[in-house]
Amino acid sequence: MRLQRQFLYLIICSFLWVCLFSQNACARLLTTQEIDRVRAVKKLLYEVDTKSLKRTIQDLESTRHPQTGLDMMEAMANTYIELVRDYRPEGQKKKRWLYSMVCLNMAYLQFGGSKGKVGSTTELNRLIRQELLKYLPSNILTQPGFLYSLE
């Protein structure tokens, strides 16, 4: 069961990054301010994000829409921190699971999910989506590189 959850977490995170970086036509270097924002995100997620700062910056720089990716990273980090503060999960395993739920719900939003409306899945998922939307820019749905379709 533990192995299945870790595998699911790996698939979800990989899927998010693949979606974000699949349109690699217009790569650009991050500005100093953007790198500082990445550092701040990495500090917030130090318990659950094992990717190095250098690799995270390289991944963002290789995407077509690094600003959108950075906005998403910040929203996921802030949502995670707020959930940890409110629910105080104990142990690394529970914290990783909680962060994987944040990643999963970000992917759900990217594919045009319910955005936390009544009747959408569980209370936890609704709460996570509402928190993500609170931290995402108000125009995120119109930003290039955010919404994806399988069509």
N, C-alpha and C positions, 0 to 999 in steps of 0.2 A: 504494500500500500504506500509506504514511504517513497519507494522508488518510482511509483506511478505519479505521485504528486510532484516529485522533483522533475520527472520527465515532462509533465504537463507545464510546469513553470518554465522550463527550458524552451519548450515549443512556443509558448505564449510570447515570451520575451524575444525569441528569435523571429517570430512572425511579425511582431511590432517593428523590429529593426529592419527586417527585409522589406516590409511595406514602405517604411520611411525612406530607405535608401535605394529602392529599386529604380528610381528615376535619376540616374547619376549623370545627367548631361551637363549640368551647369555648376559643378563643384566650385567652391570658393573658400578661402581661408577665413576663419573666424576673427572678429575684431578682439581687441584686448578686453573690451567690456563684455563681449559674449563669452570669452574664456573665463572671465571672473564669474559670470552667471553659472557656467558649467561647474566651476570649482564649488560654488555655493550649493548646487544640487548634489554634487558628490559628497559634500560634508553632511548633508541631510540624510543621504542614503547609505552612509558608510557601513551600516550593519547588514544591508541586504543587496547591495550592488557591488559585485566583485570586479567589474571591468575597471581597468586603470583609467586615470584621468587622460593620459595620452591617447589611449584607444578610443575613449568616448569622444574626444575632440576630433580625432581622425574620422570617426564615423559620421559626426555631424558635418564635417567639412566635405565629406564625399556625397552628401545628399543634395538634391536639387533645391530644397527649401529648408536651409538650416534654421532660420528663424522660427518656422512652424515647429520643427523638431525640438528646438530649445524651449519654446512655449509649452510643448507637451511634457517635456522632462520636468520643468518647473512645477507644472500642475500636478503631475504624478507624485513628485517629492513632497509638495505641500499637503496634498491629500493624505499621503501615507503618514506624514508627521502628525497631522491632526487626528487621524484614526488611532495612532499609537498613544498619543496624549489622552484621548478620550476613553479608549478601551484597555489600555495597558496590557497588551499581550505579553505573556511571559515566555522567554526562551527564543532562541534564534529560529527554530523551526516554525513557530507561530508567526514571527515577524516576517519571515520569508514568504509564508503562505499569504499573509495579509498584503504584502507588496505584490505578489503574483495576482491577487484579486484586483488590485488597482490597475495593473498592466492589462489584465483581461477586460476590465471595464473600459479602459481607454480604447482598446481595439474595438470593442462593441460600439462605442461612440463614433469611431472612425468609419465604421461600416453602416452608419446611419441608424443605429439602435434607438431605443425609446427615449434616451436622454433623461431617464429618471422619472418618467411619468407614472402615474398610478396604474397598477396592474402589471408592472414590468418586473418579472422574476422575484427575487427575494428582497427583504428589507435591506440587507447589507449591500447588495448590488445597487439598489436604488440610492442608498445613502452615498456610496462611493461615486456614482455618476453625478449626483447633485454637487458633491464636493469638487469633483473634477471640473464641472461646468463653472463653479464659483471661481476657480483659480485660472481657468483658461480665458484668453482674451474674448471679449464679447463678440468679436467678428470671426471667431475661429472657424465657423462652418463655411465661411466664404474664403478663407485663406487657402492659397494653393498648397497642395500636398497634405491636406488634413483628411478630407473625405476620400474613401476608396470604394470601388465597386468591383464585383467579380465579373461583371459583364464585359 
